[in-house]
Amino acid sequence: MQPHIGAQSGLVRFVLEMADQVWPGSYDAELMQKAIEKTINITAWDQGKLVGCVRILSDGYLFGTISEILVLKEYQKQGIGKELMRRAVEISPTSLFFGAQPEAEGFYEKLNLRKSLQSFMINKTRK
């Protein structure tokens, strides 16, 4: 796994397919391509197959935000998500923030991460 800024082969399709399982129809391929070009992307591969990724938005000095951490279901519980998070923490500035789906909270608790403030969201309609 290596940090990479910008798009990587197959990453857009991977994120779209994985995100569609959690948030069906939420992401547009063209917008995702542009988004990936502006994030730090850490990917996990198994013999040429993309199996996981974490995307980080960062100001480079004070704050970082994880937009997604995604691991193929058949590769979960093998330490890949843990390693992606370790590397995200390693390359991020002093603070790293992210939201978590309720079913994923146990994963973060096992990593000894602490809950922070409640988050809020504004969902704008695309034109």
Residue pairs with C-beta under 8 A, 6 or more apart in sequence:
1 42
1 43
1 44
1 45
1 83
1 84
1 87
2 42
2 43
3 40
3 41
3 42
3 87
3 91
4 40
4 41
4 42
4 43
5 39
5 40
5 41
6 36
6 37
6 41
7 33
7 36
7 37
7 41
8 36
8 41
8 43
10 50
11 36
11 41
11 43
11 50
11 53
12 29
12 32
12 33
12 36
14 50
14 53
14 70
15 27
15 32
15 36
15 53
15 55
15 68
15 70
16 27
16 29
16 32
18 68
18 70
18 72
19 26
19 27
19 68
19 70
20 26
20 27
22 101
28 126
31 126
35 55
35 67
36 55
38 57
39 55
39 56
39 57
39 67
40 55
40 56
40 57
40 58
40 91
41 53
41 54
41 55
41 56
42 53
42 54
42 56
42 84
42 87
42 88
42 91
43 50
43 52
43 53
44 50
44 51
44 52
44 53
44 71
44 75
44 80
44 83
44 84
45 51
46 75
51 71
51 72
51 75
51 80
52 69
52 70
52 71
52 72
52 75
52 80
52 81
52 84
53 68
53 69
53 70
53 84
54 66
54 68
54 69
54 70
54 84
54 85
54 87
54 88
55 66
55 67
55 68
55 69
56 64
56 65
56 66
56 67
56 88
56 91
56 92
56 96
57 64
57 65
57 67
58 64
58 65
58 92
58 93
59 93
60 93
61 93
62 93
62 94
62 95
63 93
63 94
63 95
63 96
63 97
64 88
64 92
64 93
64 95
64 96
64 97
65 96
65 97
65 98
66 88
66 96
66 97
66 98
67 98
69 81
69 84
69 85
69 88
69 98
71 80
71 81
71 84
81 107
82 110
82 111
85 111
88 96
89 96
97 116
99 119
99 121
100 107
100 108
